[in-house]
Amino acid sequence: MPLLRRIVCTAQAALAAFSLSFSVAAAAEFDAVQLKTLDAAMQKYVDDHTVAGAIAVVGSKNGIVHQTVVGQTNVEEQRAMSPNALFRIASMTKPITAMGLMILAEEGKLSMDDLVEKHIPAFKGQMLVASRDEQAKTTTLKRPSRPVTLRDLATHTSGLPGGFPDGISDLYFSRQLTLSEAVSVSSQRPLEFEPGSKWAYCNAGIDTLGRVIEVVSGQSYESFLAKRIFEPLGMIDTSFYPTDEQLTRLAGLYGSKDGQLVPIGYQLLGPTKNAKHPIPAGGLYSTAADLAKLYRALLHRGTVGSTKIISEPSLAEMTKVQTGELKTGFTDGMGFGFGFAVTRKPEGVHEMLSAGTFGHGGAFGTQGWIDPHQDLFVILLIQRVGLANADASDIRRDLQKVAVSALKK
């Protein structure tokens, strides 16, 4: 074959391969009319006093395709919900902490199979509860079959107690302990079960990962995340310590009594003044726009344009089921990756999502889920305590139903 013809054929083949690749990776398309029904779907939860207000977002790798903003940020002051309202996203912080850890892993600075004691020596010699006698108020300890690893912490399978003893707990939630001090307390508490044998949601374990980030990176945990994730993505409102201006946009927190919303006050959303502890397990504040930037990057497999946050292999490792057949999560059909809950079998509240969908909820009802198979992300921002199970809430289900039904197949 003449050289020129070979060049032309090679170019045509490359173009065809590129076109196929582009077609497979093309962003999802949505029915705008169907998306518009999300407004009424969310408004009904304001009308029946389930929530004071809500922001619901549907997006793809192209970014936000629809955003619903309903209700009020503050019922007492009759302040309408604003698109740039600030929310405490609580445990939606956990996968971001795990992402920081994976960034260090892909740089060769740690391994997920490292013993925790390698990075925090205070964990060396940690014991396991063998038995408890409640009547005699005694506890018998023994050595665990193996020490706890970073993998155990990231998957909530470490056996580490999830909370803190009386007295310490108040200092923790008022953020008067440093991260180092809080993790030191955890290191001296016995494990509740053999590492890797069970799943039990564990805030203390994720906080420990935050401290590992500090030790390995030589930076404060919050500075590391800001420099490696938030600033590169332009997440200007995502912080553990909001400014005075940002706090003016903070959505109020509410409970429910006799069918009416009751303000809880802002103590659970702070305090942030003179705080010493960022709470890697649940301390972030953020906005819909900021979270959409992060989730768009995850749909782009960790890189958007020239901005790389995490490598594709690292993200794939984070978002695959790492917990085998253990029963995990707060809804049926779930497994856990590193920091992320992962849909193993679509059923119940996530039956309309794909296997492999990953995300996380927060204590105040917030939700964020990424479905790579359908090129879809959804964000729900509310501030509500007392929901029986925020991960299985009707408001989350309705958001997802509208989002998926709007996809053009």
N, C-alpha and C positions, 0 to 999 in steps of 0.2 A: 504494500500500500504506500503510495507516495507520501512524503513527509507532511505536506500541507494538509492532505486529506486526513491523515492520522491525527493531526493537531485539531482539525475541525471536529472530528468524531469524538475525540477525547473531551473537547470543550462542551459538545452537545451532551455527552454522558454526564459530565459534571453538573451541567445546568439542570438536567433531568433529576439527578440525585438531589440537588439543592431544592428544586421545586417540590419534590416529594417530601423532603425534610420540612420545608416551610409549611406545606399543607398539613402535615401531621401536627406541627407545633402552632398552627394558627390559633389566634385567640377566639374564645367562644363568642357566639353572637346571641343576642337576647331580644325577646319580644318586648318592646317598650310599653305597650298597652298592658301586658301581663305584669310587668314590673311595677306599674303605677298602682296596682291593687295592693301593693305592700303598705301604702299610706293608710288605707282603711283597716288593714289587718293589724297594724300597730296601734292605730288610734283607739280601737276597741279596748285595749288594755289600759289606756289612759281613762277612757270613759267609765270603765268598771272599777277604777281605783286600784288596779293591780300595781301600776307604776305611776309616778308623777310625770315622767317623760321618758322618751327613748330616742335613740339614734340607731337606725338599722341600715346597714350597708351591704350592697351586692357588688362584687367586682370580679375581674378576670386579670390575666397577665397584662392587659392594657390599662388597668387601674380601675377606679370606681365607675360602675355603669349606672348605678342608681343609689340614691341616699334619701331615706325618709327621716324627717325630724319632726317629732310630735310632742305635745305636752309642755311641761314646765321644768326648768332646772330648780326652781324654788317655789313651792306652792304658797308658802306664807307671804312672800313678797310678790306673787303673781308674775314671776319672771319667766318669759317664754324660753323654751329650749332653743339653744343656739347651735349651729353646725360645729362651732369650735369649742363647745363645752368640754370641760376637763372632767375625767372620770378616774376614780381609783380602780384599776383593773385587777388588783389583788393577785390571785394565783395564775392569771395569764402571764405574770412575770416569770413563772417557773421555766417554760420552754426557752425564754430569752436567756436566762441564766445558763441553761444547758447548752445553748448555742455558743455562749462565751467560752465554755469549757471545750467544746468541739473545735473552736477556732484554735485554741492552744494545742489540742491534740493533733490537728493536721499540720501544725508547725513543728511537731516532734517534741514538744515541751512536756507532754504527759501522755499517758495511755489510759483509756477507760478501764483497763484491767489493773491499773495501779492500786496498791493498798492505800487507803486513806492515810494511814500512819506514815507513809513515805513522805507526804507533803505536810501533814500535821502530826508531829510525833506524839502529841498528847493522847492520840487514839491507840497507841501501842498498849497491848495488854487488856483491852476492853473485854469485859466479862458478859456472860449471858445469864438471864434468869432461868434457873432450873426448876424452881417451884416457889409458890407463895402460900403462906398460911395466914389467911386473913384474921382468924381468931387470935392467933398468937402474935400477929403483926410482925412476922418474920419472912425474910426472903432468902432463899438459898441460890447461890451463884455457881456457875461452872464456866470453863473456857469454851467458846464456840468452836465448831469444827474448823473454821477458818476465819481470818479477819475480814472486815468490811472493805469492799473495793469502791472506786468511783462509779463503776457500772451499777452496783447495788444502790447507791444513793440516787443516781439519775433515773432509776426505774422504780423507786419506792419499794425495794425489796431488801433493804439493809437490816431491818429489825430494830433500827434506832427508834426510841420513843419520839412520837411526832411533836409533842408539845414540851412544856417546861413545868417544873415544880411550882407550887404556890410561892408567891413572893418574887420569884424569878420571872414568872409570866407577866406580871404587871410592868416590870422593868423592860421586858422585851417589847411589849406592845406600845409602851410609851417611848420606845426607841432610846432609852437611857443606857442600854448596854451597847458597847461597840460590837461589831461583827465578830471580832476575835474573842471577846468575852463570852458572847452567846454560844459560839462553837466550842469553846473550852468547857462550858457547862455540859453540853451534849456529849463530849468525849469521855466524861466521867460517869455517865449513866449506863447501866447495863442494857444490853440488847433484849428485846422482847421475844425474838425468835431467831433461829439460825439464818444467817445471811443467804439470800437467794431462795429460801424455802416458801415464802409467802409474799403477798402484796399488801402493804398497808400505807396509806397516804401519809407522807412524812414531811412536814414543813422544816423540821430541824435538819433533815438530810439535804434538802436543797440549799438551806443557808450554809451548810458545810461546804457545798460545792462553790458557793460564792466566796468563801474564805480561801479555798484552794486556788481560785482565780487570782486572788490577791497575792498569795504566796508565790505562785509560779510566774505571774506577770511582773511582779514588783510594783504594781499600781493598785490604787484602791479599786474595789470591785465596781463601784459606780462610774469611776473614770474610765476603766477599761471598756465597759459597755458603751459609754458615750462615744469614745474615740473609735471603736471598732464597728459599732452598729448604728447608733442613733445619728451621729453627725454625718457619716457618709451617706445615709439615706435621707437626710434632711428632716429627721424626726424632731422638730424644734420644740415640741410640747411634751416630750416624753422624758420624765425625770422622777427621781426618788424624792427630790426636794424642790417642789414648785416654787416659783417666785411669787411675790405679792400680787403681781398682775395676773399670773396664771390662776391663782387661788380665787380671784374675782369671778372666774368662769367655772368654778367647781360646782358640779351638780350636787344637790342635796341628797342626803341619805334618808330613806323612809322604811318604816315597818308598817304593819297593818293591825288595826283593832276595830272590831265590830264593822268590818267592811269599809273602813275609812283609812286613808294614809295618815301615819303619825310620824312626825320628824324625829329622827334619832339623834340629831345633832352631828357635829363634825368631829367628835373625838375619835371615832373609828376611822376617819379619813386622814388622820394626822396623829399627833401634832408633827409639824415639820420644823418648827423653830428650835434651834439648838439640838436637833436630833443627831444621835451618834450612830444609828443603825439603819442601813438602807433596806433591810429585810429582803434578801434575794428570793425568798419563797413567796413574796406577795406585796412588795412595797411600791410598785410603779404606779404613776399617774400617766394618762395618755389621752389622746383624742382619736376620733374616727379617722381623720386624715392621716395621722401618723401611723396608725395600725395598718391602714390600707397600703402605705408605702412598704412596710415590712412584709405584708402578706403577698403583695405583688412580687417582691424580690424572691420570696420562697416559691411562688409559681414559676418564676424564671430560674429555678434551681440554684438560687443563691447569688446570682449575678444579674444586675440590671444595667444595660449599657456598659459603661466602663467601670462601674462600681461593683466590686466583688465583696460580698460579706462573708460567705462561707462556700467551700467547694461543693460541687455536686455530690461526690462520694460521701463527704461528711454529712451533708443534709440527708442523703438516702439512708445512712446508718442511723441518724437521729430519728427518722420518721418511719422506720420499720418496726414491727413488733419484736421487742427484745425480751418479753416475759413468758415466752412459750405458751403453755396451756394454763397458766395461773389465772384465776379469776381476778380481774382488775377493774378499776374505774368505778363510776357511779351510775352507769347505764349498761344494759346487756350488750354483748357483742363487741366489747372493747378489749384492746391490749394496750401495752405501754411501750413507747420507744424511750429515747433519752429526753426527759422533760415533757414530751408530747404524749397525749392520749392518741391512740390510733384505732380507727375502725377496722376491726378484724372481720366482722360479719354485719352488714347493714341490717339493722332491725330497730324497732321502737322509734325513738326520737330521731335517729339518724338513718332510717330505712331508705330515704330518698338520696342519700349520699353514697359514694363509691367506697368499696373496700380500699383501704390505704389512705382515706381521708384522715388528716391529723389536725389537732388543735387543743384548746384548753378553755375551761371556764374560770370564773372568779367568784369569790364569796358573796359579792354584791349583785350577782345575776348576770354579769357580763359574759359574753361568749365570743370566740373567734375560731373559725374552722376553715381549712384549706383542702380543697378536693382537686388534686392535680389531674385526675382522669377526666373530669368535666371542665377543667380550667375555670374554677370557681372558688371564690372565697366569700364568706359571710361574716359580718361583725354585728354584734348586738351590744349596745351600751345602755345600761340602766343602773340605778343605784337603789337596790331593794334588799332588805334583810328579811328572813323568815320564809322565803320560798322553800317548799318542802324538799325540792331537789332542783337546783337551778340548771343542772346539766340536762334534766328531763323536762324542763318547763314548756308549757304550751306556747309561750311567746317565741321561744327558740324554734320550736317545731314549725310554727306558722311562717317565720322568716325563711327557713330552709325550703319549705314547700313552695312558697312563691318564687324563690330564687331558681329552684330546679325546674319548676313548671314554665318559667320564662325562657329557659334555654332553647335555642333553635336546634333541633336535632339534625 
